[in-house]
Amino acid sequence: MQNDPKVLIALDFNDAETALSFVSELDASQCRLKVGKELFTSFGPQFVQRLIDQGFDVFLDLKFHDIPNTVAKAVAAAADLGVWMVNVHAGGGSRMMKAAAEALKPYGDKAPLLIAVTMLTSMEEGELAEMGVTRSAEEHVLSLARLAQASGLDGVVCSAREASLLKSELGKEFKLVTPGIRPAGSDKGDQKRVMTPAEAVAAGSDYLVIGRPITQADSPLQALVAINATL
Ligand SMILES: O=C(O)c1cc(=O)[nH]c(=O)n1[C@@H]1O[C@H](COP(=O)(O)O)[C@@H](O)[C@H]1O
């Protein structure tokens, strides 16, 4: 039993029944749940509400990236829904991130954690150059994370490979949420910048986003318990 479960399971399912039957095996003391674009586009806020009603903390992962006014309204809608964490893209810039942080102020301690995606864990350093970014992945992530912190956000999504650098540069209170987690021997799939759960926590990750290594396991519950035991 944990008071602050570190594992955020990515519920990347294409039908609600499968997702709900998967969730019925889980306990809110063992994990939190992440609802992303696939599930949300099909089943929407009612689905998120059901998970919250079952006692789970929900990370609404819609990676908002739009003009400041639109993103501010979207994060306020997420707060109204009662989610625990919501994210935006740091690439939307400081005015967008500040507007999002400002929109959550009226919610006080009921506001969701607001975090910014830096560089997707599916991307390799070489792909930055295609977008005109000539600095290293570490420099790029650190610079976007600094911008997020200066804009009043609670933390960032990054790869665990950048976690120790970010913790030492930005302080231990600034939350690091790390996808691209792969237990030893599991398939990387489309992820590139990966680490094992234990390595990620040792490097400074506060929360681990894990999808397929749990959802596609023969026994998802056993996979979750095994991962929690390594942390
Ligand atoms: O914001 C995210 O959660 C996210 C950011 C990122 O850089 N990389 C990333 O994989 N994710 C999400 O984390 C989950 C990872 O799933 P698996 O690769 O199946 O473990 C997916 O739902 C992604 O949408």
The ligand as an ORCA input file, in Angstrom:
! r2SCAN-3c Opt
* xyz 0 1
  O       2.406     13.086    -21.749
  C       2.583     11.858    -21.761
  O       2.012     11.133    -20.954
  C       3.597     11.313    -22.687
  C       4.637     12.154    -23.017
  C       5.774     11.642    -23.673
  O       6.766     12.343    -23.904
  N       5.781     10.334    -24.020
  C       4.723      9.492    -23.761
  O       4.829      8.287    -24.078
  N       3.601      9.991    -23.148
  C       2.425      9.100    -22.927
  O       2.817      8.041    -22.047
  C       2.222      6.811    -22.443
  C       3.315      5.797    -22.641
  O       2.764      4.548    -22.944
  P       3.658      3.235    -23.149
  O       4.702      3.566    -24.173
  O       2.664      2.216    -23.636
  O       4.260      2.910    -21.794
  C       1.370      7.086    -23.674
  O       0.026      7.208    -23.259
  C       1.880      8.429    -24.189
  O       0.841      9.204    -24.754
*
